Amino acid sequence: MQVDKEVQRIAALRQYQILDTLPDKEFDMITQTVKHVFDVPMVAISFVDTNRQWFKSEIGMGACETDRSGSFCTHTIEGLDPMAIPDALEDPRFRSSPLVSGPPRIRAYLGAPLASTEGCNLGAICVMDHVPRQFSRRDRDLLTHFAGLIMERLELRRAVAEDMLTGACMRRAFEERFAAAMRQHQKSGSDLSLVLFDIDDFKAFNDSYGHPAGDRVLRSVGRCTRSTIRRPDIFGRVGGDEFAIVLPGTSLAEAEQLMRRLRKRFAAIRLAEAPEVVVTASFGLTAALDPEATPRSLMKIADKALYAAKANGKNAICLSDQASPSTPPREDLPRRIDRD
């Protein structure tokens, strides 16, 4: 696979925000149905990441992910049609694969690529057996049909998960992706910061200028935020005018610098119907420092910091000094307020 094509494919995969998400009964129902239809011991819905294949749903694999090297699905995504391997021991590409020589001992494989609307193969739906097996044209067509059903579900999830006005994740999707980012943070030990912010005096603005003008503010805030943060960051709308940003691999100091830039971009927003109005926001920041931290505990701490920013005159960035997210925040904890 060409390098630029692979970069484009990985970028497309990231847009679906499916990796490391929790089990989903809709996908589990598909794998159960495929297992019954094909009468096989192993089925997987696999998404091929940079160095691994991750299973959104699997039966008989005994793992949630495997190394990409030696995997069958990494070959499946290189083509447009299903890939059939009647006997892996007779195929030089796979006879030495640990998935063949060791558990789960794949001998026969049929995989159909999961193609996005842009034509990028994100992964595969595959059926596997422990013994050699021939796959018919009907088998290939049927598995391609199931691949289409899976992509329909992914497209629907992506459409429902996004707030059409701001481009942010809706609350449920944000919480799922935040939880996945926390699991990755706890596995890798890398930095992770959380930002909560809301638009100052937004209700008063709506009352004075009307909801259409308010929608234009929200649209501009969403556009500024999306173009300021990075692709791996998670931007969610958690209330009417309240937003959250999860920043994986980002320290609290780096998050503060990023929010300073974002605050300046908000101040540059101009509306024809209210040229005198300057859009400002208040920010509460915290970082995942405690190994026992959870998305809920971080949200509570960031919310306390946001409250402190608003209580100290708004248009401010407040960094929580709460070092242990497992300890309930107190109103009297010192926090640093930044107003430039």
C-alpha positions in Angstrom: 0.0 0.0 0.0 1.4 3.4 -1.0 2.5 5.6 1.9 0.3 8.6 1.0 -2.7 6.3 0.5 -2.1 4.7 3.9 -1.8 8.1 5.6 -5.2 9.0 4.0 -6.7 5.7 5.1 -5.5 6.1 8.7 -6.9 9.7 8.7 -10.2 8.4 7.5 -10.2 5.7 10.2 -9.6 8.3 12.9 -12.6 10.4 11.7 -15.0 7.5 12.7 -13.7 7.5 16.3 -14.3 3.8 16.5 -11.0 2.5 17.9 -11.0 1.4 21.5 -14.7 2.1 22.0 -16.8 -0.1 24.3 -18.6 -3.2 23.1 -21.7 -2.5 21.1 -24.7 -4.9 20.9 -25.5 -3.9 17.3 -22.1 -5.0 16.1 -22.2 -8.1 18.4 -25.5 -9.0 16.7 -23.9 -8.8 13.3 -21.0 -11.1 14.3 -23.5 -13.6 15.8 -25.5 -13.6 12.7 -22.5 -14.0 10.4 -21.3 -17.0 12.6 -24.7 -18.7 12.2 -24.9 -18.0 8.5 -21.4 -19.3 7.6 -21.3 -21.9 10.4 -17.7 -21.0 11.4 -16.0 -20.9 14.9 -14.4 -17.5 14.4 -15.8 -14.1 13.2 -14.4 -10.6 13.7 -15.1 -7.0 12.7 -11.6 -5.7 12.5 -10.3 -2.2 12.1 -6.7 -1.9 10.9 -4.7 0.7 12.7 -1.1 1.8 12.1 0.5 -1.1 13.9 -2.4 -3.3 15.0 -5.8 -4.7 14.1 -8.5 -4.0 16.7 -11.7 -5.9 16.9 -14.9 -4.0 17.5 -16.6 -7.4 17.9 -15.2 -10.9 17.8 -16.1 -14.5 18.3 -13.5 -17.1 18.9 -10.4 -14.9 18.6 -9.7 -14.7 22.3 -8.3 -11.1 22.1 -9.4 -7.6 21.5 -6.5 -6.8 19.2 -3.5 -8.4 17.5 -0.3 -7.1 15.9 -0.9 -5.9 12.3 2.1 -7.8 11.0 1.1 -11.3 10.0 -2.6 -10.4 10.1 -5.0 -11.4 7.3 -7.1 -8.3 7.3 -4.1 -6.0 6.5 -4.0 -7.8 3.1 -7.8 -7.7 2.7 -7.9 -3.9 2.9 -5.4 -3.6 0.0 -8.1 -4.7 -2.5 -11.7 -3.9 -3.4 -13.1 -7.4 -3.3 -13.2 -10.1 -0.6 -10.0 -12.1 0.0 -10.4 -15.9 0.4 -7.7 -18.1 1.8 -8.8 -21.8 1.6 -5.7 -23.1 3.4 -3.3 -20.7 5.2 -0.6 -23.4 5.4 -0.5 -23.4 1.6 -0.2 -19.6 1.3 3.4 -18.3 1.7 2.0 -15.0 3.1 0.4 -16.6 6.1 1.9 -20.0 6.8 4.3 -18.5 9.4 1.8 -16.1 10.9 1.4 -16.5 14.7 -2.3 -16.4 14.1 -1.9 -19.7 12.1 0.8 -21.5 14.1 -0.6 -20.5 17.4 -4.0 -19.4 18.9 -6.6 -18.9 17.4 -5.1 -21.3 14.8 -6.7 -19.9 11.7 -6.6 -22.3 8.7 -9.2 -20.9 6.4 -10.1 -17.2 6.0 -12.6 -15.0 4.1 -12.6 -11.3 4.6 -14.5 -8.4 3.0 -13.2 -4.8 3.2 -15.1 -2.2 5.2 -15.0 0.8 2.7 -15.8 4.3 3.8 -17.9 6.6 1.5 -14.6 8.2 0.4 -13.3 4.8 -0.7 -10.9 4.1 2.1 -10.8 0.6 3.5 -10.9 0.9 7.3 -10.9 -2.8 8.1 -12.7 -6.0 7.4 -15.5 -8.3 8.4 -14.0 -11.8 8.3 -15.0 -15.4 8.9 -12.4 -18.1 9.9 -12.2 -21.8 10.4 -9.7 -24.2 12.1 -9.7 -26.5 9.0 -9.2 -25.9 5.3 -12.3 -24.7 3.5 -13.4 -23.5 0.1 -15.5 -20.3 -0.2 -18.0 -19.9 -3.0 -18.9 -16.8 -5.0 -22.1 -16.7 -2.9 -20.1 -16.7 0.3 -18.1 -13.7 -1.0 -21.2 -11.8 -2.0 -22.9 -12.5 1.3 -20.0 -11.3 3.3 -19.8 -8.2 1.1 -23.4 -7.5 2.0 -22.6 -7.8 5.7 -19.7 -5.4 5.2 -22.2 -2.9 3.7 -24.4 -3.2 6.8 -21.5 -2.5 9.1 -20.5 0.6 7.2 -24.2 1.8 7.2 -24.1 1.5 11.0 -20.8 3.4 11.2 -22.1 6.2 9.0 -25.3 6.5 11.0 -23.3 6.6 14.3 -21.1 9.3 12.9 -24.0 11.4 11.7 -25.9 11.1 15.0 -22.8 11.7 17.0 -22.0 15.1 15.6 -23.7 18.4 16.5 -24.7 19.9 13.1 -24.3 23.5 14.4 -20.8 23.4 15.9 -19.3 20.2 14.5 -18.7 19.0 18.1 -19.5 15.5 19.4 -22.9 15.1 21.0 -22.7 14.3 24.7 -23.0 10.5 24.4 -20.4 10.2 21.7 -18.1 12.5 23.6 -18.4 10.4 26.7 -17.6 7.2 24.8 -14.6 8.8 23.1 -13.4 10.4 26.4 -13.6 6.9 28.1 -11.5 5.4 25.2 -8.9 8.2 25.5 -8.7 7.6 29.3 -8.1 3.8 28.7 -5.4 4.6 26.3 -3.9 7.2 28.7 -3.8 4.6 31.5 -2.3 2.0 29.3 0.5 4.2 27.9 1.1 6.6 30.8 1.1 9.6 28.5 -0.3 13.0 29.4 -4.0 13.8 29.1 -5.7 17.1 29.9 -9.3 18.2 30.0 -10.8 21.6 29.2 -14.4 22.8 30.0 -15.4 26.1 28.6 -18.6 28.1 28.0 -19.5 31.3 26.2 -19.8 34.2 28.6 -23.2 35.8 28.9 -24.6 33.7 26.0 -28.2 33.8 27.3 -28.1 37.6 27.5 -26.8 37.7 24.0 -29.6 35.4 22.8 -32.2 37.6 24.6 -30.8 40.8 23.0 -30.1 39.7 19.4 -32.2 36.6 18.9 -31.5 32.9 18.5 -30.4 33.1 14.9 -27.5 35.4 15.9 -26.8 33.1 18.8 -26.5 30.2 16.4 -24.0 32.1 14.4 -21.9 32.6 17.5 -22.0 28.9 18.3 -21.2 28.1 14.7 -18.2 30.4 14.8 -17.0 29.1 18.2 -17.2 25.5 16.8 -15.3 26.4 13.7 -12.6 28.2 15.7 -12.2 25.3 18.1 -12.0 22.6 15.4 -9.4 24.5 13.5 -7.3 25.2 16.6 -7.2 21.7 18.2 -5.4 18.7 16.7 -7.0 15.7 14.9 -6.6 13.3 17.9 -8.3 15.8 20.3 -11.9 15.2 21.2 -14.3 18.2 21.0 -17.7 17.8 22.6 -20.8 19.9 23.2 -21.9 19.0 26.7 -24.5 21.7 27.2 -26.3 24.5 25.4 -23.2 26.8 25.3 -20.8 24.6 27.3 -18.1 22.6 25.6 -15.4 20.1 26.5 -12.1 19.2 24.9 -10.0 16.1 25.7 -6.4 16.6 24.8 -4.5 13.3 24.7 -0.7 13.5 25.0 -1.0 17.1 26.3 0.3 18.5 29.6 -1.7 21.1 31.6 0.9 23.8 30.6 0.5 22.9 26.9 -3.3 22.9 27.3 -3.2 26.4 28.8 -1.2 27.7 25.8 -3.6 26.1 23.4 -6.6 27.7 25.2 -4.9 31.1 25.1 -4.8 30.9 21.3 -8.4 29.8 21.2 -9.5 32.6 23.4 -7.9 35.1 21.1 -9.6 33.5 18.1 -13.0 33.8 19.9 -12.3 37.6 20.5 -11.8 38.0 16.7 -15.3 36.8 15.9 -17.5 39.5 14.5 -21.2 39.6 13.8 -22.9 42.0 11.4 -26.0 42.4 13.6 -23.8 43.0 16.7 -20.5 44.6 15.6 -19.8 46.0 19.1 -20.0 42.6 20.8 -16.8 40.7 21.6 -17.2 37.0 22.1 -15.4 35.7 25.2 -15.4 32.4 27.1 -14.3 31.1 30.5 -12.1 28.0 30.7 -11.6 25.4 33.4 -8.5 23.1 32.9 -7.3 20.0 34.7 -5.0 17.0 34.0 -5.2 13.3 34.6 -2.5 12.9 37.3 -4.0 10.2 39.4 -3.9 6.7 38.1 -7.4 6.2 39.6 -8.8 9.2 37.7 -12.0 8.6 35.7 -13.7 10.8 33.1 -16.4 11.7 35.7 -13.8 12.7 38.3 -11.9 14.9 35.8 -15.2 16.5 34.6 -16.0 17.4 38.2 -12.6 19.0 38.8 -12.6 20.9 35.5 -16.2 22.1 36.2 -15.0 23.5 39.6 -12.2 25.3 37.7 -14.6 26.7 35.2 -16.9 28.0 38.0 -13.8 29.7 39.5 -13.0 31.3 36.2 -16.5 32.7 35.8 -16.6 33.8 39.5 -13.4 35.8 38.9 -14.8 38.0 36.2 -15.1 35.6 33.2 -13.0 35.7 30.0 -10.4 33.8 32.0 -8.5 30.5 32.0 -8.5 28.7 35.4 -6.1 25.8 36.0 -7.2 23.5 38.8 -4.5 22.8 41.4 -6.3 19.6 42.5 -3.5 17.1 42.3 -5.5 14.0 43.1 -8.7 13.6 41.0 -9.9 10.9 43.4 -10.1 13.4 46.2 -13.3 15.4 46.2 -12.6 19.0 45.1 -13.1 21.8 47.7 -14.2 25.3 47.0 -11.2 26.7 49.0 -8.6 25.0 46.9 -6.2 27.5 45.3 -6.4 27.8 41.6 -4.4 29.9 39.2 -6.5 32.4 37.1 -4.9 33.5 33.8 -6.2 36.7 32.1 -3.1 37.5 30.1 
